Amino acid sequence: MAKYYVQSGNVRVVLEADDAEKAALWVVHKTMQQVIPVYEDDELSPEEKSEVSLLQGLMVLGNTIQVSEQGFDRLDALELDTFELMVHWNQLMIALDRLAAVLE
């Protein structure tokens, strides 16, 4: 797996992924976890999640997500549309939900 520098809005993350799109999808996933219940997560109430996100700082994505293997603020970074990635992420979450229902 390669190391990617992913940035959008106020988000700047370094992570390992199979490819640039998967790195960007992971950032979308982590960002969406702040605001919607992605898993059965009884550890924190919605109010507690809100407090934690405010204390840690909300991750806010911009209109595009830039991904580079070289570093942040690169002019040659791959630029992906945030909305398209969110649609893809939503499709993945629906597929996982259906798979979980089949396995139950």
Secondary structure, 3 states (H helix, E strand, C coil): CEEEEEEECCEEEEEEECCHHHHHHHHHHHHHHCCCCCCCCCCCCHHHHHHHHHHHCCCCCCCEEEEECCCCCCCCCEEEEHHHHHHHHHHHHHHHHHHHHHHC
